[in-house]
Amino acid sequence: MARREIKLSEELLIRAIQEKTDLGAKALYDMYAGSLLGVISRIVPESSLAEDILQELFLKIWNSFDKYDALKGRLFTWMVNLARNLAIDALRKKDYRQQALHVNLAEYGNELVQASPQFDPTDFKLVRSAVVNLPDKERQVLELIYFKGFKHTEVAEALQMPLGTVKTLCRAAINKLREYYLSDRRIVACSA
């Protein structure tokens, strides 16, 4: 027989967590696991890593709940901020970054389109096809910065090139994408 989900009012949940009751732990998970995993998954595309971060998040919430201040905001907002910070910290870890250097942009197509409901999938296909046609160095810099979340300095270190070169390559790539996108939009508008 499946366990029933526990739902409490925010006030009762806060009290149950402060008192460290089993009910508080179960209600916290039942009420927020799905939403918080969604927040984490938008930042960390790997499901196993996202689930590990979720577990770490619940431990952090439970063990440092005394830092939550209801006067500064709602419980969910506080938890979302913790989730985002943990997910970003995981991405910034050096071993994750080294692994990310070898991941192909094409693997992220569906996640990027789903993350923004206002984004037209044809726009994404257009951008992705333009990125593929960029020179290797420009494409690699752009993918690391915009699709992997690397900082310019981290890209310079990872690719062993001067910071100025990274910024120049990034700017050149963006300009080429802008030209490609605008020229393709004119073609689409003329043919419509």
Buried (B, 14 or more C-beta within 10 A) or exposed (E): EEEEEBEBEEEEBBEBBEEEEEBBBBBBBBBBBEEBBEBBBBBBBBEEBBBBBBEBBBEBBBEEBEEBEEEEEEBEEBBBEBBBEBBEEBBEEEEBBEEBBEBEBEEBBEEBBEEEEEEEEEEBEBBBEBBEEBEEBBBBBBBBBBBBBBEBEBBBBBBEBEEEBBBBBBEBBBEBBEEBBEEBEEEEEEEE
